[in-house]
């Protein structure tokens, strides 16, 4: 708007020079006009600011990834002077942006009219975004002055991860012979993955008498296959890639795999302990899922989880689960990158001992030579399985991994 101020200053200077150079009615009128323009323009601008109304409406403050946000902003001008132009400033998902961004949008509102701007762009990445209007900037007719209609009206808009449904996972657990028989498993009575101390709910049929005599207390066999049981799911939410977009994409895929695993496992009556690092609290968090209600609570917690910009070793998360390790028979570690230092010492991690450990590698179709080498190392390690998950087709690749697992 600087050019309009320049034109006015030029007009004011010329009219002043003419008035003092030529004493006439015409030059006096021009001088008075030069003085009156800013006064009248400012007064009209004040009324325009008082009589403008802004309203923002949300269909919902939550939306799933790639779902339309459905946000509308209505500016109503109840004065005889048009708002042209006006700047609408705030945080919106504008023009297919991948997340909410700070925007300045130029609008024009005729006298006694309303203009509605719709923001329906889908969001690509999960998270909590600041959404709303900061202010409306309006100008007078001659573009000499500007005023702000401050709103500071912000809401937290939650973009949810996708809810993926995968096949049921029949996994290791704390079952007894009755549970196994009810679910038509063919299992050698002497086959078991490990032993543990006897608990009140255990069947006497599963007591390992030889080991009980050795330890001088009752010990029971922990069967290889059972529908009931407990497992741990550890998502590796570290950011390993140089570009933010790749990190957001990888983290979202890991979280979606984690939530799908929970839903699948609880459908088979398994209890899932989820453990992750919370950047907000600077500590490891745990949440146990036993039913669909728990899974919905976990979904809400994870949807609001901040990005993990600081590196936090997943081994530390694994150590935080050690108090519950006696009840756990399977561990799912979900990551976007196989780290050489982690692969080298994973057999020494106490949580992984005497467990069936699944390393779920969630990545794209292109694999580096280093990742291929590390994947081969995991695949041949006793007690460990590698599930390769295509982040662009999670459901199909995860179902394929489950089906392969069932046949083993």
Secondary structure by P-SEA (a helix, b strand, c coil): caaaaaaaaaaaaaaaaaaaacccaaaaaaaaaaaaaaaaaaaaaaaaaaabbbbbbbcccccccccccbbbbbbbbcccccccbbbbbcccccccccccccbbbbbbbcccbbbbbbbbbbbccbbbbbbcccbbbbbcccccccccccccbbbbbbbbccccccccccccccccaaaaaaaccccccccccccccccccccccccaaaaaaaaccbbbbbccccccbbbbbbbbcccccccaaaaaaaaaaaaaaaaaaaaaaaaabbbbbbbbbbccccbbbbbbbccaaaaaaaaaaaaacccccbbbbaaaaaaaaccccccccbbbbbbcccccccccccccccccccccccbbbbbcccccaaaaaaaaaaaacccbbbbbbccccaaaaaaaaaaaaaac
